[in-house]
Amino acid sequence: MPHFDDQHVDLVRNGSYLVLRQLEQDVFGFWKGLAQATESRAQRDWLAAKLVGRWPSGAPLSLAPERDRPDLADVDDFGYAHDREGLRCPLGAHVRRANPRDAQLSDDPALATRMARQHRILRRSRPYGAPLHASFDVDALLARGDDGVARGLMFGCFNADPSRQFELIQEAWLHNPCFAHLRDEVDPLLRVGEPGSFTVQARPRPQHFHGLARAVTVRGAAYLFLPSVPALRFLAAHANQRFNNEGGARDVAL
């Protein structure tokens, strides 16, 4: 634990950075684009799962490649070393790009896991805006149409070094057009600019989907520094000392 005094004040040590982003989601546009790119409802929902890397329940494709498994919705203990070709979960799927786990970064699963963990972040998101429809019925969403209401996620993540964690994930994994030896493809959910392509690895040949529009737009962002508890106590102690010197009786407690 760091020590603070008047001669040595290191307010940065053991602190964290909080990255905030307001991510507006075009829910209607996302599903409309998938409906136009596919030939049936089943294929539309299948492609949505392939883009994300999880089924609507949250079940990972790595464990449930053929159909949704609600019983696996909360399971997070899985990897991709057994799926190096992307036949279960596409190589460019959102969750696979955001956290490659035990594949992509090395041929050795243990080493790949250690490398990925060096860039891990603690992240949480909260939705904002009214849902486009009360249910998750895609046909009902499409039938209602775009209501023009802003909705999406407030994303937040903690990291010690944004350049080696959040920013590396963004640039080296999510927005890297050559991630996992792909060509001219970026994250299917967070792409910017012109409509892009997405490849679903399969046998005997992969399937390519083109003209997929951006579904997420960054509307706001902030980097905030959060000092450690010892640093806050140091600041509080100096604040109390200042108030006492000025004849005040106010205390700052943590």
Sequence and secondary structure as in RCSB ss.txt:
>XXXX:A:sequence
MPHFDDQHVDLVRNGSYLVLRQLEQDVFGFWKGLAQATESRAQRDWLAAKLVGRWPSGAPLSLAPERDRPDLADV
DDFGYAHDREGLRCPLGAHVRRANPRDAQLSDDPALATRMARQHRILRRSRPYGAPLHASFDVDALLARGDDGVA
RGLMFGCFNADPSRQFELIQEAWLHNPCFAHLRDEVDPLLRVGEPGSFTVQARPRPQHFHGLARAVTVRGAAYLF
LPSVPALRFLAAHANQRFNNEGGARDVAL
>XXXX:A:secstr
     SS   SSTT EEEEEEEEEE HHHHHHHHHHH SSHHHHHHHHHHHHTB TT  BTTT SSS  GGGTT 
    SGGGTT SSS TT HHHHH  TTSSS SSHHHHHHHHHTT  EEEEEEES  SSSS  HHHHHHH      
 EEEEEEEES TTTTHHHIIIIIIS TTGGG SS   TTT  SS EEEEE  SSS EEEEEE   EEEEEEEEEE
E  HHHHHHHHHHHHHHHHHTT       
